[in-house]
Amino acid sequence: MSRAFSVVLFACLGLIAADEPPGTIELFDGKTLDGWKKTPFYGADVVDVRVEDGAIVLPEGRSMSGVTSTREDLPKVDYELTYEAKRTAGNDFFAAATFPVGDGFVTLVNGGWGGNITGLSCLDGADASENQTTTGHRYKDDVWYRFRVRVTADAVRCWIDDKEVVKVDIRDRVLSTRIQVRASEPLGFATWESAGMVRKASLRPLAPAEVAENHVEEF
């Protein structure tokens, strides 16, 4: 029996969700903070990170708030991270996602530097505001945005609501996180002087064809 046939069969029998790809890791159950811990950012106020209405609530901290995954089965390459997030107060990043890339980590900053910048921090020591991934994206308060991140050994690509905003070759690049968000490693979400909410966070392995598609040609 082939793997594909098995998935269809078990879905029909109601043993797995028909729309859930094999190997998907549901990072958030929509009800509790199981698998997460409040991020102990250095010098930050203690805030009431909690779950409401099926989402993780990240209150406005001074200067940060966040959650970090406690899972030990996270892949380092050849995976896709998806989540939805919205800003509820403030004017800076509201769900900056830090995630593993090989032996390093990097952060997708959403609306940093006063809400103007989206991009990866850091590439060769350069922040999202000063490297080739720097892009402007306008975020409205109380609007859910869909984020998708694909990581392979060659490249990192990111989408917001199906619009690709980051496409970068990471071969021979030094990847790192800013010291302020380092406590988010290996995987976490963080705010800066803003409040946000995160939901529907999941991670799945990429198929070989998807790994090949993630390749980025440098010009």
Beta strands, then each sheet from edge to edge (+ up, - down):
strand 1: 25-26
strand 2: 36-38
strand 3: 50-52
strand 4: 55-58
strand 5: 64-69
strand 6: 79-90
strand 7: 96-101
strand 8: 104-111
strand 9: 117-121
strand 10: 135-136
strand 11: 145-151
strand 12: 155-160
strand 13: 163-169
strand 14: 188-192
strand 15: 194-205
sheet 1: 1+ 15- 4+ 3-
sheet 2: 1+ 15- 6+ 11- 12+ 13-
sheet 3: 2+ 5- 14+ 7- 8+ 9- 10+
end
